[in-house]
Amino acid sequence: MTGLVVAAIVVVIIASALGTVQIVRGPDDASRAVVGDLLFFCATAVFVLVGVLSSTAVLYDVVLLATVSGILATAALARMLTRGDR
C-alpha cells in the first residue's frame, strides 16, 4: 500500500512539473488559468496522499475546505476572464 501511495505522489509531482512548463509556454490567460487549477488540485492530491500515509483525519478536513475554495476561485477566475459575459 505504501508503495502505491508513493508512486501516486510521484505521478502527481510529474503532472505538477509539466503544468509548470505549460504555464511558461501558455498561449493565453485562459490556458494559464486552467493549468493553475491543475497545480492547485495537484497540491491538494499530495495532501490527501500524505494523509493516507500518516493516517490523520484532520488533513481530510483541510483538503475538503481547500477543494471548495479552489472551485470557487475557478468560477471567479472564469468570470473575470470572460468579463462577466455568460
Secondary structure, 3 states (H helix, E strand, C coil): CHHHHHHHHHHHHHHHHHHHHHHHHCCCHHHHHHHHHHHHHHHHHHHHHHHHHHCCCHHHHHHHHHHHHHHHHHHHHHHHHCCCCC
